[in-house]
Amino acid sequence: MERLFVRVERLSKGLIFDCRMCGQCILHSTGMTCPMTCPKNLRNGPCGGVRPDGHCEVVPAMPCVWMQAWERSKQMSMYGKAILQVQPPLNRSLQGTSAWVNDLNGVAQKTPAGWEQ
């Protein structure tokens, strides 16, 4: 059953949000912008290397993911302030799994040992 969720999630969220299947989706906290599309894979951003034109310091032709997330989060009445929350480090062992399943079984909410909010 989980394989089905992974396929559906990869297809739907991949097409709509350019989802990278990190297994710990925070789209609702980032203005429906996948932070894993940031070349530095930052879950809290921006990195400080945003160019004056709002583009990425690593990939100059690419708009900064976090600038997009900030602008889009302003338009989200229900989750607009969620972008201000500090996100825990990504659990890399969940890469390629379904964030939906991980949310349901509580795996996505577990923080790495030693990390305090």
Number of C-alpha atoms within 10 A of each C-alpha: 6 12 10 10 15 19 14 13 18 19 13 13 16 14 10 11 13 16 22 16 20 20 24 24 22 19 18 17 22 30 24 19 24 27 28 19 16 21 14 13 12 17 19 16 22 18 14 8 13 18 13 8 9 16 19 24 17 14 11 13 9 13 17 25 23 27 17 18 22 20 13 15 24 14 11 16 8 9 16 18 15 16 21 13 11 11 16 15 13 19 16 10 9 16 14 15 20 25 22 17 17 18 15 11 10 10 15 19 13 12 15 11 6 6 8 7 8
